[in-house]
Each structure stands twice: as structure tokens, then as C-alpha cells.
């Protein structure tokens, strides 16, 4: 069984096992490793179409993923293709890979912080508005302190989740 294997540097294996690397990043790194280390080369010319076809990723995913890895210098663009049809030459740069993983983790956090929060479905909003209930008490509340009053309100009205937000003092 001497044929059909690739020698992969330990540093690349560490990167691939990291929690920071997502699926598309792993797949792109492995594909580049196959095209470079698999043929005993430092870099190789790979077109976006090759990434798309071999990895079953969209062009946008390939572009965004390679840009993110280029930002942290995990991937280097050795030579840019001269036209839209020409291949770019890629190199995996594993020097200071631990620092690069930290930077990539920060990028992931930054990207997720920028995500727009998804609103609730309209039917949920309408139902929620209809379900606004009056706060009820079984005893006279005038003698209670603010904290006691809130504790009593929560006990007697557990079905009102935004109770504290609805109370004006």
C-alpha cells in the first residue's frame, strides 16, 4: 500500500483539528494540501472552478473562505491569475499557525457579532400581543416592599415571561 497517501505536516493536522476551523475551511485546506503536498510541491495553481467542482462549494463560499484564511495569513496567494479564467497559485503557510488560529477565531466572533438577529414570525408576534395578561395578586400589595412585590408577582404570574420589563416604578 505505497500508493494513494499524502504526507501532511503535523502543523496542518493541528490546524485541521482546531475548533476554530469550520467545514469549508477544512475542505479547502485539505484540497490545497492534496494538490501541493500530494505532488511534493510548495504551491499549486488552482482555479475557483476546481474548488467548486471538487468540494461541492459555491463560488461565493470559496471566495469568502479563502479571503478569511488569507486575512490571517494561513493561505497565501503566491500568484494571481491574469484573467478570470486563469488559475491562482495557492500556498498553505503554517508558520506561527497557533497565532493564526487565534486571529481566525477572532474573525469568527466578529462575523457572528455582525449577524442580524432573526425576528420572530408574525403569527408569534400577533399571538404574543393577544396574550398580554393582567398581573394578578391574591393579597394587598400596598404593604410590600418593591423586592417583595416583584417576588410575589413572579410567583403568582409565572406565565408572564417579561414581567419585570412590563412594570413601571
Secondary structure, DSSP 4 states (H G I P E B T S, - for coil): --SS-----HHHHHHHH-SSS-HHHHHHHHHHHHHHGGGT-S-EEE-HHHHHHHHT--HHHHHHHHHHHHHTTSEEEEE--SSTTSPEEEEE--TTHHHHHHHHHHHHHHHHHTSPPPPPPHHHHHHHHHT------SS--TTS-HHHHHHHHHHH-TT-TTHHHH---
